[in-house]
Amino acid sequence: MNTTFAECPKCRSLNKVSSQKALEKTPVCGKCGETLAMHGLVSEVSSANFKKIITKADGLVVVDFWAAWCGPCKSYGPEYQKASLQNQQAVFLKINTEAEQQISAEYGIRGIPCTIVFKNGKEINRQSGAMSAEQVKSFLGN
Ligand SMILES: [Zn+2]
């Protein structure tokens, strides 16, 4: 069974969530019971949980670095979400570059949206600019 991760918006705990559960009903935080808001199978995370996830996940972890003011990021959002449903073996995350400026600097994010793929905690590929769901799929090597 495919699993993904979700950060609790209230207590910031990292929850492991089965993809099936995430799609069928709204998962809740194991610690405080708050609803874990996911967009398709995409989870918005902070940099602390992002670092935990990229080392914990068995397969690929895909991260969309974005910002609310960025037009191309907005059009990319739904495509990225669609891609999360089509590639359920990978974990799909989003990081808000305005809220998490340090991590964006650490990874040298200059233009957004910027999509980075990690395996075993290491960056293996990156792509700047918006993609279609199909392009994300081939970007992941499918
Ligand atoms: Zn919680």
Backbone and ligand atoms as CSV (ligand in chain L), in Angstrom:
chain,resi,resn,atom,element,x,y,z
A,1,MET,N,N,0.840,-1.193,0.000
A,1,MET,CA,C,0.000,0.000,0.000
A,1,MET,C,C,0.880,1.250,0.000
A,2,ASN,N,N,0.493,2.229,-0.762
A,2,ASN,CA,C,1.249,3.470,-0.824
A,2,ASN,C,C,0.954,4.341,0.398
A,3,THR,N,N,1.993,4.935,0.918
A,3,THR,CA,C,1.784,5.855,2.026
A,3,THR,C,C,2.410,7.201,1.696
A,4,THR,N,N,1.871,8.207,2.329
A,4,THR,CA,C,2.428,9.527,2.157
A,4,THR,C,C,2.506,10.189,3.534
A,5,PHE,N,N,2.909,11.419,3.573
A,5,PHE,CA,C,3.074,12.123,4.848
A,5,PHE,C,C,2.266,13.409,4.825
A,6,ALA,N,N,1.770,13.799,5.985
A,6,ALA,CA,C,1.061,15.072,6.087
A,6,ALA,C,C,1.429,15.756,7.393
A,7,GLU,N,N,1.636,17.056,7.296
A,7,GLU,CA,C,1.954,17.840,8.489
A,7,GLU,C,C,0.674,18.423,9.070
A,8,CYS,N,N,0.526,18.297,10.378
A,8,CYS,CA,C,-0.665,18.842,11.033
A,8,CYS,C,C,-0.591,20.369,11.027
A,9,PRO,N,N,-1.665,21.048,10.544
A,9,PRO,CA,C,-1.636,22.517,10.504
A,9,PRO,C,C,-1.674,23.131,11.905
A,10,LYS,N,N,-2.105,22.342,12.901
A,10,LYS,CA,C,-2.254,22.873,14.260
A,10,LYS,C,C,-1.005,22.615,15.114
A,11,CYS,N,N,-0.623,21.327,15.258
A,11,CYS,CA,C,0.494,21.034,16.181
A,11,CYS,C,C,1.805,20.746,15.443
A,12,ARG,N,N,1.769,20.773,14.103
A,12,ARG,CA,C,2.967,20.576,13.267
A,12,ARG,C,C,3.555,19.168,13.336
A,13,SER,N,N,2.802,18.228,13.920
A,13,SER,CA,C,3.278,16.844,13.954
A,13,SER,C,C,3.284,16.274,12.552
A,14,LEU,N,N,4.233,15.380,12.316
A,14,LEU,CA,C,4.299,14.716,11.034
A,14,LEU,C,C,3.518,13.406,11.131
A,15,ASN,N,N,2.545,13.243,10.255
A,15,ASN,CA,C,1.714,12.043,10.243
A,15,ASN,C,C,1.989,11.221,9.005
A,16,LYS,N,N,2.050,9.892,9.175
A,16,LYS,CA,C,2.160,8.997,8.036
A,16,LYS,C,C,0.720,8.621,7.678
A,17,VAL,N,N,0.370,8.797,6.429
A,17,VAL,CA,C,-1.012,8.593,6.005
A,17,VAL,C,C,-1.033,7.654,4.805
A,18,SER,N,N,-1.938,6.672,4.800
A,18,SER,CA,C,-2.043,5.828,3.617
A,18,SER,C,C,-2.736,6.625,2.523
A,19,SER,N,N,-2.266,6.449,1.304
A,19,SER,CA,C,-2.823,7.204,0.178
A,19,SER,C,C,-4.320,6.949,0.044
A,20,GLN,N,N,-4.692,5.699,0.309
A,20,GLN,CA,C,-6.100,5.325,0.198
A,20,GLN,C,C,-6.950,6.126,1.176
A,21,LYS,N,N,-6.488,6.221,2.408
A,21,LYS,CA,C,-7.202,6.960,3.442
A,21,LYS,C,C,-7.265,8.451,3.095
A,22,ALA,N,N,-6.148,8.945,2.573
A,22,ALA,CA,C,-6.091,10.367,2.217
A,22,ALA,C,C,-7.103,10.696,1.126
A,23,LEU,N,N,-7.337,9.722,0.224
A,23,LEU,CA,C,-8.254,9.975,-0.880
A,23,LEU,C,C,-9.704,9.703,-0.514
A,24,GLU,N,N,-9.933,8.720,0.335
A,24,GLU,CA,C,-11.306,8.328,0.665
A,24,GLU,C,C,-11.964,9.256,1.666
A,25,LYS,N,N,-11.220,9.610,2.700
A,25,LYS,CA,C,-11.783,10.496,3.715
A,25,LYS,C,C,-10.679,11.401,4.229
A,26,THR,N,N,-11.073,12.449,4.918
A,26,THR,CA,C,-10.082,13.388,5.395
A,26,THR,C,C,-9.346,12.784,6.589
A,27,PRO,N,N,-8.042,12.581,6.453
A,27,PRO,CA,C,-7.297,12.030,7.586
A,27,PRO,C,C,-7.158,13.054,8.717
A,28,VAL,N,N,-6.980,12.547,9.936
A,28,VAL,CA,C,-6.799,13.452,11.075
A,28,VAL,C,C,-5.444,13.216,11.727
A,29,CYS,N,N,-4.966,14.215,12.437
A,29,CYS,CA,C,-3.678,14.145,13.119
A,29,CYS,C,C,-3.729,13.129,14.254
A,30,GLY,N,N,-2.746,12.225,14.301
A,30,GLY,CA,C,-2.688,11.197,15.330
A,30,GLY,C,C,-2.427,11.779,16.719
A,31,LYS,N,N,-1.920,12.963,16.767
A,31,LYS,CA,C,-1.572,13.568,18.047
A,31,LYS,C,C,-2.695,14.440,18.618
A,32,CYS,N,N,-3.224,15.347,17.793
A,32,CYS,CA,C,-4.208,16.294,18.329
A,32,CYS,C,C,-5.602,16.172,17.708
A,33,GLY,N,N,-5.759,15.333,16.685
A,33,GLY,CA,C,-7.082,15.111,16.116
A,33,GLY,C,C,-7.516,16.134,15.082
A,34,GLU,N,N,-6.659,17.104,14.790
A,34,GLU,CA,C,-6.969,18.130,13.790
A,34,GLU,C,C,-7.047,17.500,12.397
A,35,THR,N,N,-7.920,18.039,11.529
A,35,THR,CA,C,-8.024,17.544,10.164
A,35,THR,C,C,-6.759,17.875,9.378
A,36,LEU,N,N,-6.227,16.879,8.661
A,36,LEU,CA,C,-5.032,17.092,7.847
A,36,LEU,C,C,-5.478,17.460,6.437
A,37,ALA,N,N,-5.334,18.731,6.111
A,37,ALA,CA,C,-5.783,19.195,4.806
A,37,ALA,C,C,-4.773,18.800,3.734
A,38,MET,N,N,-5.216,17.951,2.803
A,38,MET,CA,C,-4.334,17.584,1.693
A,38,MET,C,C,-5.006,17.988,0.396
A,39,HIS,N,N,-4.201,18.277,-0.613
A,39,HIS,CA,C,-4.728,18.642,-1.925
A,39,HIS,C,C,-4.411,17.483,-2.842
A,40,GLY,N,N,-5.406,16.649,-3.097
A,40,GLY,CA,C,-5.122,15.395,-3.796
A,40,GLY,C,C,-4.230,14.604,-2.863
A,41,LEU,N,N,-3.016,14.306,-3.295
A,41,LEU,CA,C,-2.061,13.641,-2.401
A,41,LEU,C,C,-0.861,14.540,-2.130
A,42,VAL,N,N,-1.086,15.842,-2.245
A,42,VAL,CA,C,-0.017,16.806,-2.004
A,42,VAL,C,C,-0.139,17.366,-0.584
A,43,SER,N,N,0.966,17.377,0.158
A,43,SER,CA,C,0.973,17.941,1.503
A,43,SER,C,C,1.878,19.161,1.552
A,44,GLU,N,N,1.378,20.197,2.189
A,44,GLU,CA,C,2.193,21.396,2.417
A,44,GLU,C,C,2.984,21.164,3.706
A,45,VAL,N,N,4.302,21.329,3.644
A,45,VAL,CA,C,5.111,21.048,4.822
A,45,VAL,C,C,6.084,22.188,5.147
A,46,SER,N,N,6.524,22.193,6.403
A,46,SER,CA,C,7.562,23.128,6.834
A,46,SER,C,C,8.915,22.471,6.574
A,47,SER,N,N,9.981,23.264,6.688
A,47,SER,CA,C,11.297,22.719,6.356
A,47,SER,C,C,11.732,21.597,7.305
A,48,ALA,N,N,11.347,21.673,8.587
A,48,ALA,CA,C,11.740,20.635,9.548
A,48,ALA,C,C,11.153,19.279,9.140
A,49,ASN,N,N,9.864,19.276,8.814
A,49,ASN,CA,C,9.230,18.015,8.413
A,49,ASN,C,C,9.678,17.572,7.028
A,50,PHE,N,N,9.975,18.509,6.170
A,50,PHE,CA,C,10.492,18.180,4.843
A,50,PHE,C,C,11.771,17.352,4.978
A,51,LYS,N,N,12.658,17.784,5.873
A,51,LYS,CA,C,13.923,17.070,6.052
A,51,LYS,C,C,13.706,15.672,6.614
A,52,LYS,N,N,12.729,15.530,7.496
A,52,LYS,CA,C,12.411,14.203,8.032
A,52,LYS,C,C,11.874,13.309,6.918
A,53,ILE,N,N,10.973,13.863,6.110
A,53,ILE,CA,C,10.321,13.067,5.073
A,53,ILE,C,C,11.316,12.573,4.024
A,54,ILE,N,N,12.209,13.435,3.563
A,54,ILE,CA,C,13.102,12.987,2.488
A,54,ILE,C,C,14.042,11.868,2.945
A,55,THR,N,N,14.295,11.772,4.240
A,55,THR,CA,C,15.144,10.662,4.695
A,55,THR,C,C,14.324,9.436,5.070
A,56,LYS,N,N,13.078,9.642,5.487
A,56,LYS,CA,C,12.218,8.525,5.905
A,56,LYS,C,C,11.563,7.777,4.744
A,57,ALA,N,N,11.221,8.498,3.683
A,57,ALA,CA,C,10.435,7.901,2.596
A,57,ALA,C,C,11.233,6.815,1.876
A,58,ASP,N,N,10.544,5.735,1.509
A,58,ASP,CA,C,11.208,4.628,0.808
A,58,ASP,C,C,11.477,4.966,-0.651
A,59,GLY,N,N,10.550,5.663,-1.273
A,59,GLY,CA,C,10.685,5.944,-2.705
A,59,GLY,C,C,11.067,7.388,-2.964
A,60,LEU,N,N,10.575,7.890,-4.069
A,60,LEU,CA,C,10.889,9.261,-4.459
A,60,LEU,C,C,10.051,10.260,-3.676
A,61,VAL,N,N,10.660,11.399,-3.390
A,61,VAL,CA,C,9.932,12.510,-2.780
A,61,VAL,C,C,10.043,13.692,-3.731
A,62,VAL,N,N,8.907,14.218,-4.130
A,62,VAL,CA,C,8.862,15.335,-5.064
A,62,VAL,C,C,8.431,16.580,-4.292
A,63,VAL,N,N,9.113,17.680,-4.527
A,63,VAL,CA,C,8.787,18.912,-3.806
A,63,VAL,C,C,8.592,20.061,-4.785
A,64,ASP,N,N,7.470,20.753,-4.608
A,64,ASP,CA,C,7.192,21.946,-5.407
A,64,ASP,C,C,7.467,23.161,-4.524
A,65,PHE,N,N,8.502,23.914,-4.877
A,65,PHE,CA,C,8.791,25.169,-4.172
A,65,PHE,C,C,7.971,26.253,-4.861
A,66,TRP,N,N,7.122,26.922,-4.105
A,66,TRP,CA,C,6.162,27.856,-4.695
A,66,TRP,C,C,5.956,29.076,-3.803
A,67,ALA,N,N,5.150,30.025,-4.289
A,67,ALA,CA,C,4.738,31.179,-3.482
A,67,ALA,C,C,3.376,31.642,-3.967
A,68,ALA,N,N,2.616,32.240,-3.058
A,68,ALA,CA,C,1.242,32.646,-3.364
A,68,ALA,C,C,1.177,33.740,-4.437
A,69,TRP,N,N,2.210,34.601,-4.508
A,69,TRP,CA,C,2.184,35.720,-5.462
A,69,TRP,C,C,2.564,35.297,-6.877
A,70,CYS,N,N,3.023,34.055,-7.050
A,70,CYS,CA,C,3.581,33.607,-8.323
A,70,CYS,C,C,2.508,33.020,-9.248
A,71,GLY,N,N,2.265,33.708,-10.365
A,71,GLY,CA,C,1.240,33.273,-11.320
A,71,GLY,C,C,1.445,31.866,-11.859
A,72,PRO,N,N,2.648,31.569,-12.403
A,72,PRO,CA,C,2.896,30.223,-12.925
A,72,PRO,C,C,2.722,29.133,-11.853
A,73,CYS,N,N,3.010,29.474,-10.577
A,73,CYS,CA,C,2.831,28.507,-9.486
A,73,CYS,C,C,1.358,28.142,-9.351
A,74,LYS,N,N,0.502,29.156,-9.535
A,74,LYS,CA,C,-0.943,28.929,-9.410
A,74,LYS,C,C,-1.459,28.008,-10.506
A,75,SER,N,N,-0.950,28.208,-11.737
A,75,SER,CA,C,-1.432,27.336,-12.814
A,75,SER,C,C,-0.813,25.944,-12.695
A,76,TYR,N,N,0.355,25.865,-12.100
A,76,TYR,CA,C,1.023,24.574,-11.916
A,76,TYR,C,C,0.338,23.743,-10.828
A,77,GLY,N,N,-0.212,24.405,-9.808
A,77,GLY,CA,C,-0.829,23.725,-8.661
A,77,GLY,C,C,-1.749,22.563,-9.007
A,78,PRO,N,N,-2.785,22.807,-9.835
A,78,PRO,CA,C,-3.714,21.721,-10.182
A,78,PRO,C,C,-3.046,20.580,-10.968
A,79,GLU,N,N,-2.069,20.918,-11.800
A,79,GLU,CA,C,-1.357,19.890,-12.577
A,79,GLU,C,C,-0.501,19.029,-11.650
A,80,TYR,N,N,0.125,19.689,-10.705
A,80,TYR,CA,C,0.967,19.000,-9.718
A,80,TYR,C,C,0.101,18.062,-8.870
A,81,GLN,N,N,-1.088,18.573,-8.520
A,81,GLN,CA,C,-2.043,17.778,-7.748
A,81,GLN,C,C,-2.489,16.545,-8.541
A,82,LYS,N,N,-2.765,16.752,-9.820
A,82,LYS,CA,C,-3.157,15.646,-10.700
A,82,LYS,C,C,-2.022,14.620,-10.773
A,83,ALA,N,N,-0.800,15.126,-10.882
A,83,ALA,CA,C,0.367,14.240,-10.959
A,83,ALA,C,C,0.510,13.400,-9.688
A,84,SER,N,N,0.121,13.973,-8.544
A,84,SER,CA,C,0.225,13.233,-7.278
A,84,SER,C,C,-0.705,12.023,-7.281
A,85,LEU,N,N,-1.817,12.137,-7.984
A,85,LEU,CA,C,-2.777,11.025,-8.067
A,85,LEU,C,C,-2.320,9.977,-9.066
A,86,GLN,N,N,-1.568,10.409,-10.071
A,86,GLN,CA,C,-1.109,9.488,-11.121
A,86,GLN,C,C,0.201,8.791,-10.765
A,87,ASN,N,N,0.883,9.271,-9.745
A,87,ASN,CA,C,2.185,8.700,-9.356
A,87,ASN,C,C,2.182,8.444,-7.848
A,88,GLN,N,N,1.323,7.545,-7.425
A,88,GLN,CA,C,1.110,7.380,-5.981
A,88,GLN,C,C,2.255,6.680,-5.256
A,89,GLN,N,N,3.221,6.158,-6.021
A,89,GLN,CA,C,4.384,5.542,-5.378
A,89,GLN,C,C,5.352,6.616,-4.869
A,90,ALA,N,N,5.169,7.845,-5.331
A,90,ALA,CA,C,6.022,8.952,-4.880
A,90,ALA,C,C,5.274,9.802,-3.857
A,91,VAL,N,N,6.020,10.492,-2.999
A,91,VAL,CA,C,5.445,11.402,-2.007
A,91,VAL,C,C,5.510,12.811,-2.582
A,92,PHE,N,N,4.391,13.503,-2.617
A,92,PHE,CA,C,4.321,14.850,-3.185
A,92,PHE,C,C,4.185,15.897,-2.093
A,93,LEU,N,N,5.119,16.846,-2.099
A,93,LEU,CA,C,5.116,17.903,-1.081
A,93,LEU,C,C,5.129,19.279,-1.736
A,94,LYS,N,N,4.732,20.270,-0.955
A,94,LYS,CA,C,4.828,21.662,-1.381
A,94,LYS,C,C,5.503,22.442,-0.266
A,95,ILE,N,N,6.391,23.342,-0.642
A,95,ILE,CA,C,7.012,24.215,0.350
A,95,ILE,C,C,6.801,25.656,-0.084
A,96,ASN,N,N,6.232,26.451,0.806
A,96,ASN,CA,C,6.010,27.864,0.541
A,96,ASN,C,C,7.330,28.607,0.757
A,97,THR,N,N,7.883,29.126,-0.334
A,97,THR,CA,C,9.211,29.742,-0.265
A,97,THR,C,C,9.223,31.051,0.542
A,98,GLU,N,N,8.042,31.654,0.704
A,98,GLU,CA,C,7.984,32.883,1.508
A,98,GLU,C,C,8.049,32.556,2.993
A,99,ALA,N,N,7.351,31.485,3.373
A,99,ALA,CA,C,7.335,31.070,4.778
A,99,ALA,C,C,8.633,30.361,5.158
A,100,GLU,N,N,9.260,29.714,4.186
A,100,GLU,CA,C,10.449,28.899,4.453
A,100,GLU,C,C,11.643,29.405,3.641
A,101,GLN,N,N,12.050,30.636,3.913
A,101,GLN,CA,C,13.105,31.264,3.109
A,101,GLN,C,C,14.461,30.592,3.270
A,102,GLN,N,N,14.713,30.059,4.459
A,102,GLN,CA,C,16.015,29.458,4.712
A,102,GLN,C,C,16.241,28.206,3.859
A,103,ILE,N,N,15.216,27.365,3.795
A,103,ILE,CA,C,15.350,26.118,3.040
A,103,ILE,C,C,15.456,26.426,1.543
A,104,SER,N,N,14.771,27.463,1.095
A,104,SER,CA,C,14.840,27.854,-0.305
A,104,SER,C,C,16.243,28.321,-0.661
A,105,ALA,N,N,16.871,29.026,0.262
A,105,ALA,CA,C,18.242,29.480,0.055
A,105,ALA,C,C,19.199,28.290,0.073
A,106,GLU,N,N,18.947,27.364,0.985
A,106,GLU,CA,C,19.790,26.180,1.123
A,106,GLU,C,C,19.826,25.357,-0.167
A,107,TYR,N,N,18.682,25.278,-0.831
A,107,TYR,CA,C,18.617,24.512,-2.078
A,107,TYR,C,C,18.816,25.373,-3.325
A,108,GLY,N,N,19.154,26.641,-3.111
A,108,GLY,CA,C,19.448,27.516,-4.236
A,108,GLY,C,C,18.284,27.719,-5.179
A,109,ILE,N,N,17.085,27.892,-4.607
A,109,ILE,CA,C,15.897,28.113,-5.423
A,109,ILE,C,C,15.908,29.566,-5.901
A,110,ARG,N,N,16.010,29.775,-7.205
A,110,ARG,CA,C,16.017,31.134,-7.737
A,110,ARG,C,C,14.697,31.460,-8.414
A,111,GLY,N,N,14.289,30.616,-9.367
A,111,GLY,CA,C,12.999,30.837,-10.020
A,111,GLY,C,C,11.983,29.849,-9.495
A,112,ILE,N,N,10.728,30.287,-9.348
A,112,ILE,CA,C,9.680,29.356,-8.946
A,112,ILE,C,C,8.565,29.368,-9.987
A,113,PRO,N,N,7.774,28.308,-10.143
A,113,PRO,CA,C,7.905,27.081,-9.350
A,113,PRO,C,C,9.181,26.304,-9.699
A,114,CYS,N,N,9.710,25.633,-8.701
A,114,CYS,CA,C,10.861,24.773,-8.913
A,114,CYS,C,C,10.526,23.413,-8.303
A,115,THR,N,N,10.617,22.380,-9.127
A,115,THR,CA,C,10.280,21.034,-8.668
A,115,THR,C,C,11.567,20.238,-8.493
A,116,ILE,N,N,11.755,19.669,-7.320
A,116,ILE,CA,C,12.959,18.884,-7.044
A,116,ILE,C,C,12.560,17.479,-6.607
A,117,VAL,N,N,13.286,16.483,-7.126
A,117,VAL,CA,C,13.040,15.092,-6.735
A,117,VAL,C,C,14.176,14.620,-5.844
A,118,PHE,N,N,13.825,13.974,-4.738
A,118,PHE,CA,C,14.801,13.437,-3.803
A,118,PHE,C,C,14.681,11.933,-3.712
A,119,LYS,N,N,15.810,11.283,-3.526
A,119,LYS,CA,C,15.811,9.857,-3.221
A,119,LYS,C,C,16.822,9.637,-2.107
A,120,ASN,N,N,16.407,8.947,-1.051
A,120,ASN,CA,C,17.251,8.709,0.128
A,120,ASN,C,C,17.888,10.008,0.640
A,121,GLY,N,N,17.107,11.068,0.638
A,121,GLY,CA,C,17.567,12.338,1.186
A,121,GLY,C,C,18.410,13.186,0.250
A,122,LYS,N,N,18.710,12.648,-0.944
A,122,LYS,CA,C,19.559,13.398,-1.879
A,122,LYS,C,C,18.779,13.861,-3.109
A,123,GLU,N,N,19.114,15.084,-3.553
A,123,GLU,CA,C,18.483,15.594,-4.761
A,123,GLU,C,C,18.965,14.788,-5.964
A,124,ILE,N,N,18.025,14.308,-6.800
A,124,ILE,CA,C,18.447,13.589,-7.994
A,124,ILE,C,C,18.066,14.312,-9.287
A,125,ASN,N,N,17.132,15.252,-9.189
A,125,ASN,CA,C,16.723,15.974,-10.389
A,125,ASN,C,C,15.963,17.237,-9.999
A,126,ARG,N,N,16.029,18.263,-10.853
A,126,ARG,CA,C,15.195,19.439,-10.619
A,126,ARG,C,C,14.768,20.077,-11.931
A,127,GLN,N,N,13.640,20.764,-11.876
A,127,GLN,CA,C,13.081,21.400,-13.058
A,127,GLN,C,C,12.463,22.727,-12.655
A,128,SER,N,N,12.877,23.797,-13.341
A,128,SER,CA,C,12.270,25.099,-13.068
A,128,SER,C,C,11.109,25.336,-14.009
A,129,GLY,N,N,10.089,26.015,-13.532
A,129,GLY,CA,C,8.938,26.353,-14.351
A,129,GLY,C,C,7.807,25.370,-14.195
A,130,ALA,N,N,6.611,25.811,-14.626
A,130,ALA,CA,C,5.418,24.975,-14.507
A,130,ALA,C,C,5.467,23.811,-15.499
A,131,MET,N,N,4.888,22.688,-15.115
A,131,MET,CA,C,4.804,21.515,-15.991
A,131,MET,C,C,3.360,21.043,-16.031
A,132,SER,N,N,3.049,20.244,-17.047
A,132,SER,CA,C,1.751,19.575,-17.068
A,132,SER,C,C,1.900,18.301,-16.239
A,133,ALA,N,N,0.771,17.695,-15.874
A,133,ALA,CA,C,0.811,16.447,-15.099
A,133,ALA,C,C,1.612,15.384,-15.853
A,134,GLU,N,N,1.448,15.365,-17.190
A,134,GLU,CA,C,2.186,14.414,-18.026
A,134,GLU,C,C,3.692,14.653,-17.944
A,135,GLN,N,N,4.069,15.919,-17.965
A,135,GLN,CA,C,5.495,16.270,-17.888
A,135,GLN,C,C,6.088,15.902,-16.529
A,136,VAL,N,N,5.282,16.044,-15.483
A,136,VAL,CA,C,5.756,15.647,-14.154
A,136,VAL,C,C,6.008,14.147,-14.148
A,137,LYS,N,N,5.097,13.418,-14.780
A,137,LYS,CA,C,5.214,11.965,-14.851
A,137,LYS,C,C,6.512,11.555,-15.542
A,138,SER,N,N,6.826,12.166,-16.655
A,138,SER,CA,C,8.071,11.785,-17.334
A,138,SER,C,C,9.294,12.332,-16.605
A,139,PHE,N,N,9.130,13.466,-15.920
A,139,PHE,CA,C,10.186,14.009,-15.091
A,139,PHE,C,C,10.583,13.016,-13.991
A,140,LEU,N,N,9.575,12.268,-13.513
A,140,LEU,CA,C,9.820,11.264,-12.468
A,140,LEU,C,C,10.343,9.952,-13.034
A,141,GLY,N,N,10.476,9.908,-14.357
A,141,GLY,CA,C,11.031,8.718,-14.988
A,141,GLY,C,C,10.001,7.650,-15.310
A,142,ASN,N,N,8.714,8.063,-15.396
A,142,ASN,CA,C,7.659,7.099,-15.747
A,142,ASN,C,C,7.241,7.244,-17.207
L,1,ZN,ZN,ZN,-1.888,17.772,15.314
